[in-house]
């Protein structure tokens, strides 16, 4: 997993590192990284045209020193200074000495690439009025943009965008990952992300925010002494006469997370067993038998029977994943979570979250943490960048974006998978985070062959889990 740190901790580590380095050494490392990424994006250097958008901070200095190196490689570099009176003097002198030019914005001309060095991680809120024309110019330019550390206009801690902001094709992140590059609107502005090691690692505290990687995933597999019960049993209380498909989707993915058996309780038993004949069915939660984890809510409706199912599931000592209608029913019954001995995972999208916990706000990580702390549950806040928060405050970020998952029934598939992982013995936070990762990866896989419906995700999910198990068996990670 990759650690993600707040700006305050990164700045503290940078201060300690700078105290032991010669002047300019850290900026030279950063500028070198920008140069390498620029040449890679261009595919060539000699004769290319690059425009630097230069702010008054260290990011502007990084851009200017990178511009100097690019000039020495035969790139025609033009620098537009946001504030000539506060420009990094050494960087500007280096650029001029290498043959680069300082130009007004009106003379920036066409470019093959634009380097955004306007604002750094100390900036908050909307970009200043003086910088708005430069940001808008970058948005209007057909050239790709490379941002230094963070796209200008993006909050580095939350990813919030409260005005015009640079939309980068790529971002060179210096020293340590910032949450603003990975969540909220910031993720949409970051583009391809490259992390550059500047030596901050030993000076940073243990991270409380983690970016999951594929190498962290484990597909539970049976051992030689296992039987269907030792592998874990997951129960699914989902579906109704109006929504039998939700039960089929949820059960379909619950079969794939490593458990030895799936029990279904509800009004769609006939539809479920017709689709998945290996599933053990019953009409009620009380009659379903012993399970290690329950999934409750998808397509359940808001009837008295639905409330009874939710109450019985949450009264058990099994782990529970609450999704969809289960969350809507829980909104007026938060007390059902009090004193639970089993793990609880809540999987709201933004509107469900607001019914339960109030407004999400600009800081999605903080919102998920607050909900997890207040309920004692693991909270998976769905979105383009899904956040998983544990009651302890530790959080996971899902790095896989799959817009194709914005389709009816997709969440039913996710809930079933998380419940299965939980029943198979995976710790709740990691079960939720791994489920989100595999679900998104399945969405990407399914989208490669055309429009995605939720039913397509079952086969794609099976393929993803099979590929993960194969990689584990051969010792491969990526």
Wavefront OBJ file of the C-alpha trace (Angstrom):
o trace
v 0.000 0.000 0.000
v 1.085 3.559 -0.607
v 0.876 6.071 2.214
v -0.986 9.347 1.704
v -0.253 12.291 4.016
v -1.800 15.667 4.842
v 0.093 18.754 3.733
v 1.034 19.679 7.319
v 2.962 16.423 7.755
v 4.595 16.668 4.326
v 5.761 20.227 4.990
v 7.221 19.203 8.335
v 9.163 16.379 6.689
v 10.362 18.706 3.914
v 11.630 21.165 6.512
v 13.642 18.447 8.236
v 15.053 17.219 4.929
v 16.000 20.702 3.737
v 17.914 21.351 6.954
v 20.380 18.615 5.995
v 20.752 19.389 2.285
v 22.719 22.039 0.365
v 20.664 24.997 -0.857
v 18.755 24.173 -4.003
v 19.353 20.404 -3.853
v 15.694 19.482 -3.317
v 14.503 21.827 -6.062
v 17.083 20.344 -8.422
v 15.659 16.851 -7.801
v 12.139 18.085 -8.421
v 13.109 19.956 -11.589
v 14.886 16.887 -12.905
v 11.725 14.813 -12.422
v 9.643 17.401 -14.284
v 12.166 17.407 -17.129
v 12.114 13.627 -17.480
v 8.313 13.499 -17.445
v 8.090 16.320 -19.995
v 10.413 14.580 -22.458
v 8.461 11.375 -21.972
v 5.170 13.096 -22.723
v 6.561 14.886 -25.767
v 8.286 11.838 -27.166
v 11.054 14.134 -28.413
v 12.820 17.290 -27.260
v 14.677 19.122 -29.998
v 12.352 21.576 -31.707
v 9.463 21.072 -29.271
v 7.652 24.116 -27.844
v 6.891 24.272 -24.120
v 5.130 27.044 -22.207
v 5.768 27.438 -18.485
v 3.039 28.968 -16.303
v 5.095 30.207 -13.373
v 3.807 31.178 -9.929
v 5.736 32.802 -7.097
v 6.386 29.678 -4.993
v 8.694 26.686 -5.131
v 6.539 25.052 -7.811
v 7.342 28.014 -10.029
v 11.028 27.508 -9.267
v 10.750 23.822 -10.153
v 9.140 24.756 -13.474
v 11.816 27.349 -14.293
v 14.737 25.032 -13.558
v 13.052 22.295 -15.584
v 12.595 24.838 -18.371
v 16.309 25.608 -18.271
v 17.190 21.931 -18.667
v 14.676 21.573 -21.499
v 16.173 24.604 -23.245
v 19.584 22.978 -23.114
v 18.026 19.944 -24.825
v 16.824 22.047 -27.764
v 13.277 22.774 -26.558
v 11.893 26.259 -27.254
v 10.743 27.330 -23.777
v 8.602 30.407 -23.056
v 7.806 31.349 -19.452
v 4.713 33.351 -18.465
v 5.209 34.845 -15.014
v 2.145 35.279 -12.820
v 3.940 37.821 -10.623
v 7.306 39.036 -11.991
v 8.114 40.762 -8.687
v 7.899 37.487 -6.751
v 9.372 35.033 -9.220
v 12.077 32.578 -8.127
v 15.127 34.637 -9.121
v 17.563 31.746 -9.447
v 15.198 29.736 -11.599
v 14.479 32.662 -13.921
v 18.198 33.404 -14.285
v 18.880 29.756 -15.129
v 16.146 29.735 -17.747
v 17.455 32.904 -19.429
v 21.036 31.625 -19.375
v 19.910 28.440 -21.133
v 18.121 30.372 -23.874
v 14.572 30.318 -22.552
v 12.347 33.396 -22.873
v 10.067 35.340 -20.572
v 6.921 36.391 -22.441
v 3.544 37.943 -21.660
v 0.559 35.616 -21.824
v -0.599 37.168 -25.099
v 2.664 36.065 -26.747
v 2.808 32.543 -25.302
v 1.772 31.197 -28.678
v 1.037 27.579 -29.549
v 2.726 24.866 -27.501
v 3.344 21.143 -27.651
v 3.084 20.966 -23.853
v 2.275 23.307 -20.962
v 3.931 23.035 -17.546
v 1.746 24.234 -14.671
v 3.904 25.687 -11.893
v 1.415 28.294 -10.692
v 0.439 27.057 -7.245
v 1.759 24.529 -4.763
v 0.459 22.601 -1.776
v 0.210 25.722 0.365
v -2.647 27.126 -1.714
v -6.252 26.930 -0.505
v -9.549 28.044 -1.976
v -10.114 29.596 -5.399
v -7.077 30.738 -7.372
v -6.358 34.447 -7.047
v -7.850 36.747 -9.673
v -4.408 37.510 -11.090
v -3.896 33.823 -11.883
v -7.309 33.128 -13.404
v -6.328 34.223 -16.963
v -3.360 31.827 -16.901
v -5.497 28.940 -15.669
v -8.140 29.653 -18.308
v -5.448 29.840 -20.983
v -4.283 26.343 -19.991
v -7.864 25.070 -20.220
v -8.292 26.580 -23.678
v -4.951 25.369 -25.002
v -5.067 22.158 -27.054
v -1.680 21.177 -25.620
v -1.513 18.647 -22.762
v -0.662 20.060 -19.342
v 1.889 18.687 -16.901
v 1.312 19.923 -13.333
v 4.093 20.253 -10.793
v 3.073 18.528 -7.531
v -0.641 19.361 -7.819
v -2.853 20.968 -10.488
v -3.319 24.637 -9.656
v -6.740 25.293 -8.173
v -7.083 21.848 -6.530
v -7.065 21.669 -2.724
v -4.147 19.361 -1.859
v -5.827 17.811 1.192
v -9.405 17.349 -0.018
v -9.369 17.493 -3.818
v -11.972 20.262 -3.699
v -12.147 22.628 -6.674
v -13.861 25.918 -5.888
v -13.124 27.873 -9.065
v -11.125 27.605 -12.285
v -8.520 24.847 -11.974
v -5.895 23.362 -14.259
v -6.898 20.013 -15.781
v -3.647 18.117 -16.144
v -2.865 15.238 -18.447
v -0.210 14.229 -15.919
v 1.007 15.342 -12.508
v 4.467 14.877 -11.028
v 3.854 14.503 -7.287
v 6.874 15.483 -5.204
v 7.964 13.440 -2.218
v 4.675 12.031 -0.904
v 1.132 11.428 -2.099
v -1.470 14.067 -1.259
v -5.112 13.108 -0.832
v -6.231 15.923 -3.139
v -4.722 14.061 -6.091
v -6.739 10.941 -5.334
v -10.204 11.988 -4.133
v -12.972 14.428 -4.979
v -12.760 16.577 -8.072
v -9.003 16.649 -7.732
v -8.789 13.136 -9.090
v -10.447 14.315 -12.303
v -7.861 17.104 -12.674
v -4.727 15.077 -11.881
v -4.371 12.881 -14.951
v -1.639 10.257 -14.903
v 0.121 10.397 -11.543
v 3.868 9.956 -11.091
v 5.287 9.947 -7.558
v 8.889 11.132 -7.220
v 10.911 9.955 -4.206
v 12.700 12.950 -2.718
v 13.824 11.158 0.442
v 10.934 12.162 2.708
v 9.969 8.596 3.666
v 11.965 8.237 6.922
v 10.774 11.662 8.091
v 7.038 11.054 7.618
v 4.803 9.598 10.351
v 2.862 6.350 9.945
v 0.138 7.142 7.402
v -3.526 6.988 8.421
v -4.604 7.126 4.776
v -3.570 4.335 2.414
v -3.846 3.878 -1.332
v -4.572 0.240 -2.059
v -2.493 -1.541 -4.697
v -3.217 -4.770 -6.518
v -0.338 -6.473 -4.741
v -2.205 -5.929 -1.445
v -5.195 -8.012 -2.537
v -5.638 -11.609 -1.474
v -8.151 -13.946 -3.036
v -9.140 -16.447 -0.320
v -8.495 -19.971 -1.597
v -9.358 -23.295 0.062
v -6.677 -25.320 1.798
v -6.352 -29.114 1.795
v -8.200 -29.437 5.118
v -11.049 -27.053 4.301
v -14.684 -27.909 3.788
v -17.585 -25.673 2.802
v -18.161 -24.570 6.386
v -14.561 -23.869 7.395
v -14.226 -21.600 4.365
v -17.052 -19.442 5.706
v -20.719 -19.053 4.871
v -22.289 -15.774 3.765
v -25.984 -14.954 4.091
v -27.848 -12.618 1.752
v -31.072 -10.890 2.806
v -31.988 -9.016 -0.348
v -34.542 -8.709 -3.092
v -38.314 -8.581 -3.014
v -41.237 -9.319 -5.309
v -40.602 -5.961 -6.969
v -36.803 -6.351 -7.165
v -35.834 -10.029 -7.520
v -32.901 -9.074 -9.721
v -31.146 -7.373 -6.810
v -31.094 -10.694 -4.980
v -29.694 -12.510 -8.015
v -26.919 -9.949 -8.488
v -25.966 -9.844 -4.834
v -25.915 -13.634 -4.491
v -24.020 -13.958 -7.771
v -21.074 -11.940 -6.485
v -21.294 -13.382 -2.954
v -20.402 -16.757 -4.483
v -17.036 -15.404 -5.651
v -15.333 -14.013 -2.550
v -13.857 -17.213 -1.191
v -16.699 -18.649 0.899
v -17.752 -22.286 0.883
v -21.506 -21.666 0.779
v -24.115 -18.952 0.287
v -27.441 -18.840 2.114
v -30.278 -16.693 0.747
v -33.224 -15.431 2.823
v -36.080 -13.536 1.217
v -38.946 -13.325 -1.232
v -36.854 -14.006 -4.355
v -35.805 -17.531 -3.397
v -37.246 -19.117 -6.537
v -35.455 -16.649 -8.834
v -32.185 -17.013 -6.936
v -32.062 -20.803 -6.936
v -33.091 -20.896 -10.607
v -30.055 -18.751 -11.456
v -27.661 -20.137 -8.830
v -28.724 -23.712 -7.945
v -25.909 -24.203 -5.421
v -27.350 -21.536 -3.087
v -29.263 -22.642 0.035
v -32.545 -20.716 0.213
v -35.122 -19.904 2.873
v -37.940 -17.409 3.275
v -36.641 -15.640 6.370
v -33.425 -14.643 8.103
v -34.470 -16.594 11.183
v -34.739 -19.784 9.160
v -31.563 -19.364 7.137
v -29.065 -21.076 9.446
v -25.640 -20.094 10.682
v -23.475 -17.671 8.690
v -20.247 -15.787 9.361
v -21.481 -12.607 7.628
v -24.715 -11.177 6.249
v -25.421 -8.831 3.375
v -28.689 -6.986 3.899
v -30.527 -4.397 1.855
v -30.233 -4.608 -1.941
v -33.766 -4.486 -3.374
v -35.236 -5.251 0.060
v -37.926 -2.547 -0.080
v -39.401 -0.701 2.893
v -42.012 -3.142 4.168
v -42.451 -4.432 7.699
v -40.809 -7.686 6.586
v -37.804 -5.705 5.316
v -37.444 -3.942 8.678
v -37.667 -7.293 10.453
v -34.892 -8.723 8.271
v -32.655 -5.748 9.010
v -33.322 -5.992 12.745
v -32.634 -9.728 12.868
v -29.418 -9.455 10.893
v -28.071 -6.619 13.033
v -29.074 -8.443 16.222
v -26.811 -11.368 15.258
v -23.146 -11.656 16.171
v -22.147 -12.159 12.521
v -20.438 -9.544 10.408
v -22.939 -7.465 8.435
v -22.767 -5.435 5.216
v -25.653 -2.937 4.986
v -26.403 -1.572 1.517
v -29.130 0.188 -0.497
v -32.596 -0.208 1.092
v -30.902 -1.452 4.242
v -29.230 1.944 4.578
v -32.510 3.762 3.929
v -34.208 1.736 6.654
v -31.267 2.306 8.979
v -31.521 6.086 8.579
v -34.311 6.231 11.160
v -32.977 3.330 13.227
v -29.335 4.101 13.943
v -29.763 2.547 17.383
v -29.696 -0.885 15.732
v -25.936 -0.452 15.381
v -25.384 0.151 19.094
v -23.475 -2.545 20.911
v -22.979 -4.860 17.951
v -20.391 -7.561 18.622
v -19.891 -8.386 14.951
v -18.231 -6.147 12.401
v -20.467 -3.763 10.450
v -19.772 -2.353 6.984
v -21.980 0.441 5.610
v -21.791 1.143 1.854
v -23.579 4.444 1.091
v -23.423 6.600 -2.001
v -23.641 10.345 -1.359
v -27.430 10.589 -1.054
v -27.635 7.621 1.288
v -24.775 9.051 3.311
v -26.614 12.352 3.717
v -29.739 10.600 5.006
v -27.654 8.819 7.633
v -24.943 11.301 8.547
v -25.598 14.706 6.984
v -23.807 16.465 4.154
v -20.700 14.856 2.711
v -19.043 18.209 2.021
v -15.812 18.883 0.174
v -13.653 16.576 2.308
v -14.809 13.040 1.551
v -12.152 11.395 3.679
v -13.127 13.469 6.726
v -16.817 12.713 6.141
v -16.238 8.959 5.963
v -14.038 9.083 9.066
v -16.689 10.990 10.993
v -19.379 8.463 10.078
v -17.153 5.513 11.011
v -16.226 7.070 14.341
v -19.831 7.908 15.206
v -21.228 4.456 14.374
v -18.334 2.120 15.145
v -18.800 0.729 11.622
v -16.514 0.575 8.617
v -17.914 3.071 6.106
v -17.423 2.718 2.365
v -18.337 6.030 0.725
v -18.943 5.259 -2.942
v -17.893 7.543 -5.744
v -15.478 7.989 -8.609
v -12.789 7.679 -5.923
v -14.216 5.373 -3.253
v -13.135 5.982 0.357
v -13.196 3.288 3.053
v -12.923 4.486 6.663
v -12.457 2.311 9.734
v -13.644 3.374 13.220
v -9.968 3.758 14.202
v -9.560 6.536 11.626
v -7.484 4.508 9.200
v -8.723 4.927 5.624
v -8.207 3.267 2.279
v -8.496 4.911 -1.144
v -9.458 2.919 -4.213
v -7.081 3.744 -7.105
v -9.219 2.131 -9.833
v -11.740 4.442 -11.503
v -14.574 2.803 -13.443
v -17.247 5.277 -14.622
v -19.055 2.347 -16.273
v -20.132 1.218 -12.785
v -22.697 4.025 -12.697
v -25.432 1.587 -13.667
v -28.408 0.039 -11.887
v -27.509 -3.013 -9.792
v -23.767 -2.334 -9.691
v -23.886 -1.661 -5.949
v -25.713 -4.970 -5.360
v -22.733 -6.765 -6.877
v -20.292 -4.830 -4.703
v -22.231 -5.545 -1.501
v -22.328 -9.278 -2.183
v -18.601 -9.413 -2.823
v -17.723 -7.513 0.369
v -19.989 -9.776 2.414
v -18.318 -12.845 0.952
v -14.823 -11.555 1.740
v -15.948 -10.703 5.266
v -17.407 -14.196 5.786
v -14.191 -15.743 4.434
v -12.247 -14.087 7.243
v -10.907 -10.883 5.680
v -10.692 -7.984 8.143
v -13.619 -5.521 7.621
v -11.711 -2.494 6.349
v -9.646 -4.531 3.931
v -12.698 -6.562 2.862
v -14.457 -3.322 1.909
v -11.381 -1.833 0.241
v -10.487 -5.027 -1.645
v -14.103 -5.446 -2.701
v -14.172 -1.903 -4.085
v -10.902 -2.486 -5.956
v -12.000 -5.783 -7.532
v -15.444 -4.385 -8.350
v -13.905 -1.391 -10.146
v -11.382 -3.595 -11.952
v -14.263 -5.783 -13.109
v -16.038 -2.668 -14.357
v -12.994 -1.686 -16.393
v -12.735 -5.213 -17.791
v -16.430 -5.345 -18.725
v -16.337 -1.880 -20.308
v -13.577 -2.959 -22.673
v -16.108 -4.882 -24.749
v -18.981 -2.404 -24.752
v -21.659 -0.853 -22.535
v -21.849 -2.393 -19.060
v -24.917 -3.738 -17.283
v -24.707 -5.029 -13.722
v -25.174 -8.603 -14.881
v -21.971 -8.318 -16.916
v -19.994 -7.684 -13.734
v -20.401 -11.209 -12.369
v -18.376 -12.817 -15.165
v -15.884 -9.941 -15.184
v -15.473 -10.218 -11.424
v -14.849 -13.933 -11.661
v -12.185 -13.241 -14.292
v -10.517 -10.616 -12.078
v -10.419 -12.897 -9.042
v -9.115 -15.784 -11.172
v -6.365 -13.532 -12.560
v -5.447 -12.451 -9.030
v -5.227 -16.046 -7.832
v -3.122 -16.965 -10.879
v -0.737 -14.092 -10.236
v -0.418 -15.103 -6.590
v 0.324 -18.690 -7.562
v 3.067 -17.586 -9.955
v 4.445 -14.929 -7.608
v 3.524 -12.033 -9.851
v 2.259 -8.623 -8.669
v 1.739 -5.295 -10.412
l 1 2 3 4 5 6 7 8 9 10 11 12 13 14 15 16 17 18 19 20 21 22 23 24 25 26 27 28 29 30 31 32 33 34 35 36 37 38 39 40 41 42 43 44 45 46 47 48 49 50 51 52 53 54 55 56 57 58 59 60 61 62 63 64 65 66 67 68 69 70 71 72 73 74 75 76 77 78 79 80 81 82 83 84 85 86 87 88 89 90 91 92 93 94 95 96 97 98 99 100 101 102 103 104 105 106 107 108 109 110 111 112 113 114 115 116 117 118 119 120 121 122 123 124 125 126 127 128 129 130 131 132 133 134 135 136 137 138 139 140 141 142 143 144 145 146 147 148 149 150 151 152 153 154 155 156 157 158 159 160 161 162 163 164 165 166 167 168 169 170 171 172 173 174 175 176 177 178 179 180 181 182 183 184 185 186 187 188 189 190 191 192 193 194 195 196 197 198 199 200 201 202 203 204 205 206 207 208 209 210 211 212 213 214 215 216 217 218 219 220 221 222 223 224 225 226 227 228 229 230 231 232 233 234 235 236 237 238 239 240 241 242 243 244 245 246 247 248 249 250 251 252 253 254 255 256 257 258 259 260 261 262 263 264 265 266 267 268 269 270 271 272 273 274 275 276 277 278 279 280 281 282 283 284 285 286 287 288 289 290 291 292 293 294 295 296 297 298 299 300 301 302 303 304 305 306 307 308 309 310 311 312 313 314 315 316 317 318 319 320 321 322 323 324 325 326 327 328 329 330 331 332 333 334 335 336 337 338 339 340 341 342 343 344 345 346 347 348 349 350 351 352 353 354 355 356 357 358 359 360 361 362 363 364 365 366 367 368 369 370 371 372 373 374 375 376 377 378 379 380 381 382 383 384 385 386 387 388 389 390 391 392 393 394 395 396 397 398 399 400 401 402 403 404 405 406 407 408 409 410 411 412 413 414 415 416 417 418 419 420 421 422 423 424 425 426 427 428 429 430 431 432 433 434 435 436 437 438 439 440 441 442 443 444 445 446 447 448 449 450 451 452 453 454 455 456 457 458 459 460 461 462 463 464 465 466 467 468 469 470 471 472 473 474 475 476 477 478
